[in-house]
């Protein structure tokens, strides 16, 4: 009589199911990543004086600057507004990505429980 739970002759049923689930999760993660890369995230600073849009591919795709924000005497403020808008747009993109991946992994943080 053969011992149960051994590996000779093939994988046990649980391991096979685990591998199928892992492959399904990988496909879902790839689809979600592709979907997230197609989205855009915008953020403004300075009361709307500067608006920056970034893609899910972590690229700045647009920068809009109100003419009132351009003060040759205070370039530093414009630089700060651009930086703040860029950072907030990237935060939005990262949050959306984290939430989408967390839904797929069930809060495992992308890892597997073994």
VENLINPE-V979725 format. One record per residue. SS is DSSP state (hx for helix, st for strand, lp for the rest). PSI is psi in radians with two decimals (NA if undefined). Layout:
<<SS | PSI> <SS | PSI>>
This chain:
<<lp | 2.30> <lp | 2.60> <lp | 2.46> <lp | 2.59> <lp | -0.03> <lp | 2.92> <lp | -0.27> <lp | 2.28> <lp | -0.03> <lp | 3.09> <lp | 2.57> <lp | 2.77> <hx | -0.73> <hx | -0.70> <hx | -0.69> <hx | -0.79> <hx | -0.69> <hx | -0.73> <hx | -0.72> <hx | -0.73> <hx | -0.70> <hx | -0.72> <hx | -0.70> <hx | -0.76> <hx | -0.69> <hx | -0.75> <hx | -0.76> <hx | -0.69> <hx | -0.71> <hx | -0.74> <hx | -0.76> <hx | -0.72> <hx | -0.77> <hx | -0.73> <hx | -0.78> <hx | -0.64> <hx | -0.44> <lp | -0.14> <lp | 2.82> <st | 2.61> <st | 2.27> <st | 2.57> <st | 2.60> <st | 2.78> <st | 2.94> <lp | 0.64> <lp | 0.50> <lp | 0.07> <lp | -0.53> <st | 2.27> <st | 2.29> <st | 2.42> <st | 2.33> <st | 2.71> <st | 2.91> <lp | -0.17> <lp | 0.19> <lp | 0.73> <lp | 2.41> <st | 2.14> <st | -0.34> <st | 2.54> <st | 2.11> <st | 2.24> <st | 2.15> <lp | 2.43> <hx | -0.53> <hx | -0.37> <hx | -0.23> <lp | 1.76> <lp | 1.88> <lp | -0.38> <lp | -0.24> <lp | 1.09> <hx | -0.56> <hx | -0.68> <hx | -0.73> <hx | -0.76> <hx | -0.75> <hx | -0.71> <hx | -0.71> <hx | -0.81> <hx | -0.76> <hx | -0.75> <hx | -0.73> <hx | -0.84> <hx | -0.71> <hx | -0.70> <hx | -0.73> <hx | -0.63> <hx | -0.74> <hx | -0.77> <hx | -0.78> <hx | -0.70> <hx | -0.78> <hx | -0.70> <hx | -0.80> <hx | -0.75> <hx | -0.74> <hx | -0.75> <hx | -0.61> <hx | -0.62> <hx | -0.68> <hx | -0.68> <hx | -0.06> <lp | 0.50> <lp | 0.20> <lp | -0.07> <lp | 0.40> <lp | -0.14> <lp | 3.07> <lp | 2.58> <lp | 0.62> <lp | NA>>
